[in-house]
Amino acid sequence: AFTANSTEGLSLEIHDTQPNDYVRDIQIVRSDNLPSTPTFEPLFQEKLSPFSVLRFMDWGVTNASWIQHWPDRTSRLAYTQAQSGGVALELMIDLANTVGQDAWFCIPHQADDMYVRELARLIRDTLDPALKVYIEYSNETWNTMGSFTQTAYVQDQGEALGLSTDRWTAGHYFVAMRSVQIFTL
């Protein structure tokens, strides 16, 4: 059953499916966008036009990210892009390419070297070479307001490595060290 209502949005319910042949690849598109439906709504693209750089920090759910390894990330083929791992990196790149704007990616604070390498390969192979790419290690690693678990993480790592006896400074040193490692990769 599918319902659409201008005040309540969309609803799709699957009442019966086969475990070995389940419903997949559902796409909901506006009828006036057929037969060639763009990945991104034209009005959404238009709203991005004033900007020269697209920062994907929120789309990547960077704050308090649990992602450590490349397979942890959200796949382009996931049933939804509204997962705790954020939007698929491929869709971020598609958006930057579609609107012709530079891309800014935030590396999850726990991401391992393989994650960084695979992201670099994906960007190299699919981002329009005319666009710039910005890479940032995590986000708000200095913020101790409670919701930024990445702050405690970098401080723990800095202390464990003996970068400083001061927790705050140890965290800053770790961010600098890990950022250089990421940029080198």
C-alpha positions as CSV (number, residue, x, y, z in Angstrom):
1,A,0.0,0.0,0.0
2,F,1.4,3.4,-1.0
3,T,0.0,6.7,0.1
4,A,1.1,10.2,-0.5
5,N,-0.2,13.2,1.2
6,S,1.1,16.8,0.9
7,T,0.9,17.4,4.7
8,E,1.9,13.9,6.0
9,G,4.5,12.9,3.4
10,L,4.9,9.4,1.9
11,S,4.1,6.0,3.4
12,L,5.0,2.6,1.9
13,E,4.0,-0.6,3.5
14,I,5.0,-4.0,2.2
15,H,2.4,-6.5,3.5
16,D,3.8,-9.7,1.9
17,T,7.2,-10.7,0.4
18,Q,9.2,-13.8,-0.1
19,P,12.4,-14.2,2.0
20,N,14.3,-15.5,-1.0
21,D,12.9,-13.0,-3.5
22,Y,12.2,-9.9,-1.3
23,V,11.2,-6.5,-2.6
24,R,14.2,-4.4,-3.4
25,D,15.4,-1.3,-5.3
26,I,12.3,0.7,-4.5
27,Q,12.4,4.2,-6.0
28,I,9.8,6.8,-5.2
29,V,9.8,9.5,-7.9
30,R,7.6,12.4,-8.8
31,S,5.5,11.6,-11.9
32,D,6.6,14.8,-13.6
33,N,10.3,13.6,-13.3
34,L,9.7,10.5,-15.4
35,P,11.1,8.9,-17.5
36,S,14.5,10.3,-16.7
37,T,14.5,10.9,-13.0
38,P,17.6,12.7,-11.5
39,T,19.2,11.3,-8.4
40,F,18.7,14.6,-6.7
41,E,15.5,16.7,-6.7
42,P,16.0,19.8,-9.0
43,L,14.8,22.1,-6.3
44,F,17.4,20.6,-3.8
45,Q,20.1,21.3,-6.4
46,E,18.9,24.8,-6.9
47,K,19.0,25.5,-3.2
48,L,22.7,24.5,-3.2
49,S,23.6,26.9,-6.0
50,P,24.8,29.8,-3.7
51,F,27.5,27.5,-2.2
52,S,30.9,26.7,-3.6
53,V,31.8,23.8,-1.2
54,L,29.5,21.1,0.1
55,R,30.5,20.0,3.5
56,F,29.3,16.4,4.1
57,M,29.8,16.4,7.9
58,D,26.1,15.9,8.7
59,W,25.4,13.6,5.8
60,G,28.3,11.5,7.1
61,V,27.0,11.6,10.7
62,T,30.5,12.5,11.7
63,N,29.7,13.5,15.3
64,A,29.7,10.4,17.6
65,S,30.4,8.2,14.6
66,W,30.8,4.5,15.3
67,I,32.4,3.7,11.9
68,Q,35.9,2.1,12.1
69,H,36.2,0.0,8.9
70,W,35.3,0.5,5.2
71,P,32.6,-2.2,5.2
72,D,30.9,-0.4,8.2
73,R,29.8,2.6,6.0
74,T,26.4,2.9,4.4
75,S,26.2,1.3,1.0
76,R,24.8,3.1,-2.0
77,L,22.5,0.1,-2.3
78,A,21.2,0.3,1.3
79,Y,17.5,0.3,1.7
80,T,17.7,3.8,3.2
81,Q,20.3,6.5,3.4
82,A,18.9,7.6,6.8
83,Q,21.1,5.2,8.8
84,S,23.4,5.8,11.8
85,G,26.3,5.5,9.4
86,G,25.1,8.4,7.3
87,V,24.6,8.8,3.6
88,A,26.7,6.7,1.1
89,L,29.9,8.4,0.2
90,E,29.1,7.6,-3.5
91,L,26.0,9.7,-3.2
92,M,28.0,12.6,-1.7
93,I,30.3,12.5,-4.6
94,D,27.4,12.2,-7.1
95,L,25.9,15.3,-5.6
96,A,29.2,17.3,-5.8
97,N,29.6,16.1,-9.4
98,T,26.0,16.9,-10.3
99,V,26.0,20.5,-9.0
100,G,29.7,21.1,-9.8
101,Q,30.7,22.1,-6.3
102,D,33.8,21.2,-4.3
103,A,33.4,18.4,-1.7
104,W,34.5,18.4,1.9
105,F,34.6,15.1,3.7
106,C,35.0,14.4,7.4
107,I,36.9,11.2,8.3
108,P,35.2,9.4,11.2
109,H,37.4,9.7,14.3
110,Q,37.8,5.9,14.7
111,A,38.3,5.2,11.0
112,D,41.2,2.9,10.3
113,D,43.9,3.4,7.6
114,M,42.0,1.1,5.1
115,Y,38.9,3.3,5.4
116,V,41.0,6.3,4.6
117,R,42.7,4.6,1.6
118,E,39.4,3.3,0.2
119,L,37.8,6.8,0.5
120,A,40.8,8.3,-1.2
121,R,40.5,5.7,-4.1
122,L,36.8,6.4,-4.4
123,I,37.3,10.1,-4.6
124,R,40.2,9.8,-7.1
125,D,38.1,7.5,-9.3
126,T,34.7,9.2,-9.2
127,L,34.9,12.8,-8.2
128,D,35.2,15.2,-11.1
129,P,38.9,16.1,-11.3
130,A,38.0,19.7,-11.9
131,L,36.5,19.9,-8.3
132,K,38.6,20.4,-5.2
133,V,38.3,18.0,-2.3
134,Y,38.8,18.9,1.4
135,I,39.5,16.3,4.0
136,E,39.0,16.9,7.7
137,Y,39.7,14.5,10.6
138,S,36.4,14.2,12.4
139,N,34.7,17.3,13.7
140,E,34.7,19.3,17.0
141,T,37.4,17.1,18.5
142,W,38.1,19.9,21.0
143,N,34.4,20.2,22.2
144,T,33.8,18.9,25.7
145,M,30.1,19.6,25.8
146,G,29.1,16.0,26.2
147,S,27.6,15.0,22.8
148,F,31.0,15.0,21.1
149,T,32.3,11.5,21.9
150,Q,35.1,12.1,19.5
151,T,36.6,14.5,22.0
152,A,37.0,11.9,24.7
153,Y,38.3,9.4,22.0
154,V,41.1,11.7,20.9
155,Q,42.0,12.6,24.5
156,D,42.1,8.9,25.4
157,Q,44.3,8.1,22.4
158,G,46.6,11.0,23.1
159,E,47.0,9.9,26.7
160,A,47.5,6.3,25.8
161,L,50.3,7.3,23.4
162,G,51.9,9.6,26.1
163,L,51.6,12.6,23.9
164,S,51.1,14.9,27.0
165,T,50.3,14.5,30.7
166,D,47.6,17.1,30.2
167,R,44.4,15.4,28.8
168,W,43.3,18.4,26.8
169,T,46.7,18.9,25.2
170,A,47.1,15.1,24.6
171,G,43.9,15.2,22.6
172,H,45.1,18.1,20.5
173,Y,48.4,16.4,19.8
174,F,46.6,13.2,18.8
175,V,44.3,15.1,16.3
176,A,47.4,16.7,14.8
177,M,49.2,13.4,14.5
178,R,46.2,11.5,13.1
179,S,45.4,14.3,10.7
180,V,49.0,14.1,9.3
181,Q,48.6,10.3,9.0
182,I,45.4,10.7,7.1
183,F,46.7,13.4,4.7
184,T,49.8,11.2,4.1
185,L,47.6,8.2,3.2
